[in-house]
Amino acid sequence: MTDLDSLRTTYLARVADAADAGMLEEVRLAALGKKGEISLKMRELGRMTPEERQTTGAALNRLKDEIDAALRAKKTALDDAALDERLRGEWLDVTLPGRPRPAGTIHPVSQVTEEVTAIFADMGFAVAEGPQVESDWFNFDALNIPPEHPARQEHDTFFMHRAEGDDRPPHVLRTHTSPVQIRAMQETGAPIRVIAPGRVYRMDMDQTHTPMFHQVEGLAIGRDISMANLKWTLEEFCRAFFELDEVELRFRASHFPFTEPSAEVDIRCSWEGGTLKLGQGDSWLEILGSGMVHPKVLQAGGIDPTKWQGFAFGMGIDRIAMLKYGIPDLRAFFESDLRWLRHYGFAAGDVPSVAGGLSR
């Protein structure tokens, strides 16, 4: 037993002298590891007589438990000491006044998208989505846009790169969200009422145009839908979105390949002292395009134009955000200027609803 007493004295002293977790682990391995001294002693029990095995085994187990308890106690003491040291270094005077964190804001484009969605959802329109990289067929052919149309030229549309000799139909960054209408018609059929908000891309850049901007388009297909339904829908939308008691819209004959008849829509306004006021005055401001869906577009969507008809419209989300909130330059939407975002941004909890109010 003298050897066991010697081991006890040696390892208890080494445990007491361990200054950190690394040294303590070395002691544990030397004593209790697979090749530790006490573990090797345990292996010798098989060569002993039953009487010696009973006596020595019990003593070794007591020694193993004692050293293991010492190791655990030392580890707890080292952890407590490390925590005390950390707390001294990270001391904080809780009596100091709080420092408010800068509040993040919701971008006007995100907010207006939610406002538009809330209004049309109240009218029974669902939200449809589609890819931003579209095939030439969905972006142009299905929408009755002929091959010679200026929009299909490289100076107006971003075409995706193709390897030399690749004769597959080209893909483009979608120039409008109208392809989503085709996909929605193919998937759902008629009747249908959807809006399609999202990013679109065109080669244009000035105070009121950017190469990437946001649109929302609407589509309603039914048995007896007419221009009168379109007019009511847009009037109700403008009244709710611009938060006006009365609005007056003017429909001007126009041409879009995907609608027939087609109409540009203006809203009555005035300019007083350089300030735009909607809903009153002697001036008109164009805000969107619309019309009855062309029969060829219905056919591309898998809908029989002899049985169904409907209207479509499209407007720029960035543009109506500028009109509603008095934002002068479209390019500022994409410059990530925190001062601009704090000024024009919205609180995170400012969730728009038709019943509770859309804006601040």
Buried (B, 14 or more C-beta within 10 A) or exposed (E): EEEBEEBBEBBBEBBEEBEEEEBBBEBBEBBBBEEBBBBEBBEEEEEEEEEEBEEBBEBBEEBBEEBBEBBEEBBEEBEEEEEEEEEEEEEEEEEEEEEEEEEEBBBBBBBBBBBBBBBBBBBEBBBBEBEBEBBBBBBBBBBBBEEEEEBBEEEEBBEEEEEEEEEEEBBBBBBBBBBBBBBBBBEBBBEBBBBBBBBBBBBEEEEBBBEBBBBBBBBBBBEEBEBEBBBEBBBBBBBBBBBBEEBBBEBEEBEBBBBBBBBBBBBBBBEEEEEBBBBBBEEBBBBBBBBBBBBBBBBBBEBEBEEBBBBBBBBBBBBBBBBBBEBEEBEBBBEEEEEBBEEBBBEEEBBBEBEEEBBE
